[in-house]
Amino acid sequence: MDLPGTYSLMAHSAEEEVARDFLCFGGGDAAVVVCDATCLERNLNLVLQTLELEPRTVVCVNLLDEAEQKGIQVDLRALSRRLGVPVVGTRASRGEGLPELMDAVAALTAAPEPPVSISIRYAAPIEGAIEPLEPLLAERLGGRLPARWLALRLLDPDPALLGTLAEALGWDPRADGQVEAALSEARSSLAAAGLEGEALKDRIVSSLVLAAEDICAHVVTDTRPDSRERDRRLDRLLTSRRTGIPLMLLLLSGIFWLTIQGANYPSQLLSEGLFWVQERLTALFTAWNAPEWVHGALVLGVYRVLAWVVSVMLPPMAIFFPIFTLLEDFGYLPRVAFVLDHAFQRARACGKQCLCMCMGFGCNAAGVVGCRIIDSPRERLIAILTNCFVPCNGRFAPPAKGQVYGGLYITV
């Protein structure tokens, strides 16, 4: 089962919630976590969270070829020893390492006992709150879920998870007096230590991040540290208050100009070719003495609309989206979101909305679909409703013989 891509199981979005719920209640035999070798530290956060929930896990370190090009070396054996689970390196674009990955999954699922994986140690107040909860939860779960993992989740309760627990396991901790009393006592002790709400979440996340940093410090070698310094210089240039926004406007203006101007020529060729075919079809229907309404419905209705859509929409989309993909691959789009986040927050929206708006310039449908990256339901709805105000390429990329604005054909 291919789960939605996510960097965390602490559900803040629909993708994270789906991935977490399937690992909890989907009945899988094992998990495979695919990591990016070029930024392993960021992906280990998900690996460590998955190991808390599913000890039968294989870690797949992909993009080893790209890591080698950047001078990054990953000691897979050392990583496997530190995590306590199988680690397989792959170059999926070349098909290398995939048989070894499947062999590791088969061996893991065939083993009578799961491997003893790394255990994350949290701050003393958190460990003290978990300790009395574990035996209570283990007794009620009967091995269906790790008691330690659930204790952490219940200390900072997620209403969606509690509802799924009641539905999938037939047991609701909120209706269990003994568990609720233990939880109340544990939360009181955490509150006395200043760990409640966001502070508790931050401390849990920081423990995972520090563990990931420690592991990467021993298994990842960067033979070209100057490349990271280049990234830092680019960050200072592209995210600075003085240069970030002017460079962003200049770059996006260049992309829009290239898209509009560059699309005119293939759009003209397509429209001429397709409308030449329309003339031939009209002549054919005339030769057949077809009724006027048949010609109007099939040729002037279906075919001409299709011809206009293809000639107007295809060229700008074929130019805009590849360029947009290149910007994403170069890591520029997250920088754009960072630069604009403050301005969007002032409007009570999310900085990620600027990415959806940029996609909307290529196609509003793609922009609306892209709104799923926004965590907050309120901000996601704002992004969806306002995306239609972004003029997509079809509204400002006219072919030579006419123009289409919002589906209206204007003869020139």
C-alpha positions in Angstrom: 0.0 0.0 0.0 1.6 3.3 -1.1 0.7 5.8 1.6 0.7 9.6 0.9 4.0 11.3 1.1 4.7 12.9 4.5 7.5 14.0 6.7 5.8 13.3 10.0 3.2 11.1 11.7 2.1 13.8 14.1 -1.0 14.5 12.1 -1.4 18.1 11.1 -2.7 17.4 7.6 -4.9 14.9 5.8 -1.9 13.1 4.3 -0.2 12.6 7.7 -3.5 11.4 9.3 -4.1 8.8 6.5 -0.5 7.5 6.8 -0.7 7.3 10.6 -4.1 5.6 10.7 -3.1 3.0 8.1 0.0 2.1 10.1 -2.1 1.8 13.2 -5.1 0.0 11.9 -4.4 -1.0 8.3 -3.1 -4.5 9.1 0.2 -4.1 7.3 2.9 -6.7 7.9 5.8 -4.2 7.7 6.6 -0.7 6.7 9.1 0.7 4.2 10.2 4.3 4.8 11.8 5.9 1.7 14.4 8.5 2.6 16.2 11.1 0.4 20.0 10.5 0.7 20.7 14.1 -0.1 18.8 15.3 3.1 18.8 12.2 5.3 18.5 14.1 8.6 15.1 15.6 7.7 13.7 12.2 6.7 15.0 10.4 9.8 12.4 12.3 11.8 9.7 10.2 10.0 11.8 7.0 10.4 12.1 7.4 14.1 8.3 8.1 14.5 7.6 5.0 12.3 9.8 2.8 14.4 7.9 3.8 17.5 4.7 2.6 15.9 5.9 -0.3 13.6 9.2 -2.1 14.6 9.1 -4.2 11.4 10.4 -1.4 9.3 12.9 -1.3 6.4 14.6 2.0 5.7 15.2 2.6 2.0 17.8 5.3 1.3 17.1 6.5 -2.2 18.8 9.0 -4.5 22.3 7.7 -3.7 23.4 8.8 -7.1 22.4 12.4 -6.5 24.0 12.3 -3.1 27.3 11.2 -4.6 27.1 14.0 -7.1 26.8 16.4 -4.2 29.7 14.8 -2.3 27.4 13.2 0.3 28.3 9.6 1.5 25.9 7.6 3.7 27.3 4.6 5.7 24.3 2.3 5.3 25.7 -0.4 7.6 26.3 2.1 10.4 22.9 3.5 9.9 21.3 0.0 10.2 23.3 -0.6 13.4 22.1 2.6 15.0 18.5 2.2 13.9 18.4 -1.5 14.7 16.4 -2.3 11.4 17.5 -3.2 7.9 18.7 -0.3 5.7 18.9 -0.7 1.9 20.4 1.8 -0.5 18.7 2.3 -3.9 19.0 4.3 -7.1 15.4 3.9 -8.1 15.7 5.9 -11.4 18.1 3.2 -12.6 16.4 0.3 -10.9 19.4 -0.4 -8.7 18.8 -1.8 -5.2 15.1 -2.6 -5.7 15.6 -6.5 -5.6 17.7 -6.1 -2.4 14.9 -3.9 -0.9 12.3 -6.6 -1.6 14.5 -9.3 -0.2 14.9 -7.3 3.0 11.1 -6.8 3.3 10.6 -10.6 2.7 13.2 -11.5 5.3 11.7 -9.1 7.8 8.2 -10.3 7.5 9.3 -13.9 7.6 11.2 -13.5 10.9 9.4 -14.8 14.0 10.2 -11.7 16.0 10.5 -8.0 15.0 14.0 -6.4 15.3 14.9 -4.5 18.4 14.9 -0.9 17.0 16.2 2.3 18.5 14.2 3.7 21.4 13.9 7.5 21.7 14.4 8.8 25.2 12.4 12.0 26.0 12.9 14.6 28.7 12.6 13.2 32.3 9.1 14.7 33.0 7.8 13.1 29.8 9.3 9.7 30.6 7.9 10.0 34.1 4.4 10.6 32.6 4.7 7.7 30.2 5.8 5.2 32.8 2.5 4.7 34.7 0.5 4.8 31.5 2.3 2.0 29.7 1.1 -1.0 31.7 -2.5 0.2 31.7 -2.5 0.7 28.0 -0.7 -2.5 27.2 -3.3 -4.4 29.2 -6.1 -2.9 27.2 -4.5 -2.9 23.7 -3.4 -6.5 23.7 -0.5 -5.9 21.4 -2.7 -4.2 18.7 -0.7 -0.9 19.2 2.5 -0.1 21.0 1.6 1.2 24.5 4.5 3.6 24.7 3.5 5.3 21.4 -0.1 5.6 22.4 0.8 7.0 25.8 2.7 9.8 24.0 -0.3 10.5 21.8 -2.8 10.6 24.7 -0.7 13.0 26.7 -1.3 15.6 23.9 -4.7 14.2 22.6 -5.7 14.4 19.0 -9.5 14.2 18.7 -9.3 12.5 15.3 -7.0 9.8 16.7 -9.3 9.2 19.7 -12.3 8.8 17.4 -10.4 6.4 15.2 -9.3 4.4 18.2 -12.9 4.0 19.4 -14.0 2.9 16.0 -11.2 0.5 15.1 -10.5 -1.0 18.5 -13.8 -0.7 20.2 -12.1 1.0 23.1 -12.3 4.7 23.9 -9.7 5.9 26.5 -12.0 8.8 27.3 -14.6 6.4 28.6 -12.1 4.4 30.7 -12.0 5.8 34.2 -8.7 4.3 35.3 -6.9 5.4 32.1 -8.5 8.9 32.3 -7.4 9.3 35.9 -3.8 8.3 35.1 -3.8 10.7 32.2 -5.1 13.5 34.3 -2.3 12.9 36.9 0.3 12.6 34.2 -0.8 15.9 32.6 -0.7 17.6 35.9 2.9 16.6 36.5 3.8 17.8 33.0 2.0 21.1 33.6 4.0 21.5 36.8 7.2 21.0 34.7 6.0 23.6 32.2 5.2 21.1 29.6 1.7 21.4 28.2 0.1 22.2 24.9 2.6 23.5 22.4 5.5 23.3 24.8 4.9 19.5 25.1 4.8 19.1 21.4 7.9 21.1 20.9 9.8 19.0 23.5 8.7 15.8 21.9 9.7 17.0 18.4 13.0 18.4 19.6 13.9 15.0 21.0 13.3 13.4 17.7 15.2 16.0 15.8 18.2 15.8 18.1 18.2 12.0 17.8 18.2 12.4 14.0 21.0 14.9 14.1 23.1 12.6 16.3 22.6 9.6 14.0 23.4 11.6 10.9 26.6 13.0 12.5 27.9 9.4 12.7 26.7 8.0 9.3 26.7 10.9 6.9 29.9 12.3 5.4 30.0 15.5 3.4 33.1 15.5 1.2 32.2 18.9 -0.2 31.1 21.2 2.6 31.5 24.2 0.3 28.3 23.2 -1.5 26.4 23.8 1.8 28.0 27.2 2.1 26.7 28.0 -1.4 23.2 27.0 -0.3 23.5 29.4 2.7 24.7 32.2 0.5 21.7 31.6 -1.8 19.4 31.5 1.2 20.7 34.9 2.3 20.2 36.3 -1.2 16.8 34.7 -2.0 15.2 35.1 1.4 16.6 38.5 2.4 14.1 41.3 3.1 16.0 43.6 0.7 16.6 41.2 -2.2 14.1 38.3 -1.7 11.0 40.0 -3.0 12.6 41.9 -5.9 14.3 38.8 -7.1 11.1 36.8 -6.8 9.1 39.4 -8.8 11.9 39.5 -11.5 12.0 35.8 -11.8 8.3 35.2 -11.9 7.8 38.1 -14.4 10.4 36.5 -16.6 8.6 33.1 -16.4 5.3 34.7 -17.3 6.8 36.6 -20.2 8.5 33.5 -21.5 5.3 31.5 -21.1 3.0 34.1 -22.8 5.4 35.1 -25.6 6.7 31.7 -26.2 3.3 30.1 -26.3 2.1 32.4 -29.1 4.1 30.7 -31.9 3.1 27.0 -31.2 -0.5 28.2 -30.4 -0.7 29.9 -33.8 0.6 26.8 -35.5 -1.8 24.6 -33.6 -4.8 26.8 -34.3 -4.0 27.0 -38.0 -3.6 23.2 -38.3 -6.7 22.4 -36.3 -8.9 24.9 -38.1 -7.6 23.7 -41.4 -9.0 20.3 -40.3 -12.3 22.0 -39.4 -12.6 23.3 -42.9 -12.1 19.9 -44.3 -14.7 18.5 -41.9 -17.1 21.1 -43.0 -16.5 20.3 -46.6 -17.0 16.6 -45.8 -20.3 17.2 -44.0 -21.5 19.3 -46.9 -20.6 16.6 -49.4 -22.6 14.1 -47.3 -25.6 16.6 -47.3 -25.6 16.3 -43.5 -28.3 18.3 -41.6 -27.1 21.7 -40.4 -27.7 20.8 -36.8 -25.5 17.8 -37.0 -22.7 19.9 -38.5 -23.3 22.6 -35.9 -23.2 20.1 -33.0 -20.2 18.0 -34.1 -18.0 20.4 -36.0 -18.8 23.9 -34.7 -19.6 22.6 -31.2 -17.5 19.6 -30.2 -14.6 19.9 -32.6 -14.1 23.7 -32.6 -14.3 23.9 -28.8 -11.7 21.1 -28.6 -9.5 22.9 -31.1 -9.6 26.2 -29.2 -8.9 24.5 -25.9 -5.9 22.6 -27.3 -4.4 25.5 -29.2 -4.9 28.0 -26.4 -4.2 25.9 -23.3 -1.6 23.3 -24.4 1.3 25.5 -25.4 1.4 27.7 -22.3 1.0 24.8 -20.0 3.7 22.9 -21.8 6.1 25.8 -21.1 4.9 26.9 -17.6 4.7 23.7 -15.7 8.2 22.3 -16.7 9.7 25.6 -15.7 7.7 25.5 -12.4 9.0 22.0 -11.9 12.6 23.1 -12.4 12.1 25.8 -9.8 10.8 23.2 -7.3 13.8 20.9 -8.1 16.2 23.8 -7.5 14.5 24.4 -4.1 13.3 27.9 -4.9 9.6 27.4 -4.3 10.0 26.8 -0.5 12.0 30.0 -0.4 9.2 31.9 -2.1 6.7 30.6 0.5 9.1 31.6 3.3 9.5 35.1 1.8 5.8 35.7 1.4 4.6 33.9 4.6 4.6 37.1 6.7 2.5 39.0 4.1 0.0 36.2 3.8 -0.2 35.9 7.6 -1.1 39.5 7.8 -4.1 38.7 5.6 -4.9 35.7 7.9 -3.8 33.2 5.2 -0.9 30.7 4.8 2.4 31.4 3.0 2.0 28.1 1.2 -0.9 29.7 -0.7 1.5 31.6 -2.9 2.6 28.2 -4.4 -1.0 27.3 -5.2 -1.5 30.8 -6.7 1.6 30.3 -8.9 0.3 27.0 -10.0 -3.0 28.7 -10.7 -1.3 30.9 -13.3 -0.7 27.6 -15.2 -4.1 26.1 -14.5 -6.6 26.9 -11.8 -7.5 23.2 -11.5 -3.9 22.3 -10.7 -3.8 25.3 -8.3 -6.9 24.1 -6.4 -5.5 20.5 -6.2 -2.2 21.9 -4.9 -4.1 23.5 -1.9 -3.9 20.1 -0.2 -0.4 21.1 1.0 -2.0 23.6 3.4 -2.5 22.1 6.9 -5.2 24.3 8.3 -8.7 23.6 6.9 -9.6 27.3 7.2 -6.6 28.5 5.3 -6.9 25.6 2.8 -10.5 26.8 2.0 -9.4 30.4 1.6 -6.7 29.2 -0.9 -9.3 27.2 -2.9 -11.9 29.9 -3.0 -9.4 32.6 -4.1 -7.5 30.6 -6.6 -10.2 31.2 -9.2 -9.2 34.9 -9.2 -5.7 34.0 -10.5 -5.8 34.3 -14.3 -4.7 31.0 -15.8 -2.6 30.9 -19.0 -5.8 30.2 -21.1 -7.1 33.7 -20.2 -4.1 35.7 -21.4 -2.3 33.6 -24.1 -4.2 34.5 -27.3 -3.5 32.7 -30.6 -3.0 34.7 -33.8 -6.6 34.6 -35.2 -8.6 35.2 -32.1 -8.7 35.4 -28.4 -10.3 33.3 -25.7 -11.1 34.9 -22.3 -12.8 32.7 -19.8 -14.3 30.5 -22.6 -15.6 33.5 -24.7 -14.4 33.5 -28.3 -13.8 37.0 -29.7 -13.3 37.2 -33.5 -10.5 39.6 -34.5 
